[in-house]
Amino acid sequence: MSKIRRLTPKLREELKAPLGLLIQGSFDETMKTLKELTRKEKPSKVISVGDAVSNSMMKHDVSPQVLIVDNKVMREPIRPIAVDADQTLHVKNPAGTLADEAWAVIKEALRGKRRTRVLVDGEEDLLTLVAVLCAPENSLVVYGQPHEGIVVVKVTEKMRETVRCIVDSME
């Protein structure tokens, strides 16, 4: 039987703060800054979490190798984003949780060189944590910060330790 970790009310509040670098502005402005950042950083992988940010990255030629989406924006269903993915993996992850199966699916998505869409039945927000823990060193995990911009998390051992503490605090 698979285990599911649940977000506590205290953690829910803490996670409203950006986990990494907050880039504020419109999608055009944030994508321009993200493009410059990826050029400078030369990340080992770029992972996007969320439909709006993934779609914007694709439109602005900042191509993530892994896209984690749930066909929703702000919990409202949307038409699936157009992405030229080499493979699509499916995972169930209920809102406010981290399902065990998500770890295996995200590890598989990150393993290869192919562009992979991870389609989530449920909610993808917390899968940012899994992506940070599973991605190679110096990867960039990008997610949207509602009504503000985007957040770019550079995967380092220190960041992994921070995220490990968050995951360990879940019920």
Secondary structure, DSSP 8 states (H G I E B T S, - for coil): ---EEE--HHHHHHTTS-SSEEEES-HHHHHHHHHHHHHHH--S-EEEESHHHHHHHHHTT---SEEEE-SEETTEE--------SEEEEEEE-TTEEEHHHHHHHHHHHHSSS-EEEEEEE--TTHHHHHHHHS-TT-EEEEEETTTEEEEEE--HHHHHHHHHHHHT--
